[in-house]
Amino acid sequence: MPCRLCTANDEDALVESLAADLWESRRHGTLDDRPWDQAGDHWQRIFRDFALTALESLRAEHRHR
């Protein structure tokens, strides 16, 4: 299976997918227990920032290998 970091040609879609995955992994049993598409602008912006930071970190680490 090809590396998703290396083969992604749509950075916005990759960030959106990762942000949604991060949200879904944390939402159950919290006060914000709602699906990603209902998370609201505030939380979506925060989780997109988290996703972008994670991607940048992973890419930097990946390049050094």
C-alpha positions as CSV (number, residue, x, y, z in Angstrom):
1,M,0.0,0.0,0.0
2,P,1.5,3.4,-1.0
3,C,2.3,6.0,1.7
4,R,-0.6,8.4,2.0
5,L,1.7,11.2,3.0
6,C,3.8,10.7,-0.1
7,T,1.0,10.2,-2.6
8,A,-1.6,12.8,-1.5
9,N,-2.2,15.3,-4.2
10,D,-5.0,17.2,-2.4
11,E,-3.6,18.6,0.9
12,D,-6.9,20.1,1.9
13,A,-8.7,16.8,1.5
14,L,-6.0,15.0,3.5
15,V,-6.2,17.6,6.3
16,E,-10.0,17.3,6.3
17,S,-9.9,13.5,6.5
18,L,-7.3,13.6,9.3
19,A,-9.3,16.2,11.3
20,A,-12.5,14.2,11.0
21,D,-10.6,11.0,12.1
22,L,-9.1,12.9,15.1
23,W,-12.5,14.3,16.0
24,E,-14.3,10.9,15.8
25,S,-11.6,9.3,17.9
26,R,-12.2,11.7,20.8
27,R,-15.8,12.6,20.7
28,H,-17.5,9.6,22.3
29,G,-18.6,10.1,25.9
30,T,-17.7,13.9,25.8
31,L,-19.9,16.9,25.9
32,D,-19.3,17.3,22.2
33,D,-20.5,13.9,21.3
34,R,-21.7,14.7,17.8
35,P,-20.4,13.7,14.3
36,W,-17.7,15.7,12.5
37,D,-20.2,17.4,10.2
38,Q,-22.0,18.8,13.2
39,A,-19.0,19.7,15.3
40,G,-19.3,23.4,14.5
41,D,-16.9,25.9,13.0
42,H,-14.9,26.4,16.2
43,W,-14.1,22.8,16.7
44,Q,-13.6,22.1,13.0
45,R,-11.1,24.9,12.8
46,I,-9.2,23.6,15.8
47,F,-9.1,20.0,14.6
48,R,-8.0,21.1,11.1
49,D,-5.1,23.0,12.8
50,F,-4.2,19.9,14.8
51,A,-4.3,17.8,11.6
52,L,-2.1,20.2,9.7
53,T,0.4,20.3,12.5
54,A,0.4,16.5,12.7
55,L,0.9,16.2,8.9
56,E,3.8,18.7,9.0
57,S,5.4,16.8,11.8
58,L,5.0,13.4,10.1
59,R,6.3,14.8,6.8
60,A,9.4,16.3,8.5
61,E,10.1,13.0,10.2
62,H,9.4,11.0,7.1
63,R,11.9,13.1,5.0
64,H,14.7,12.3,7.5
65,R,14.5,8.6,6.9
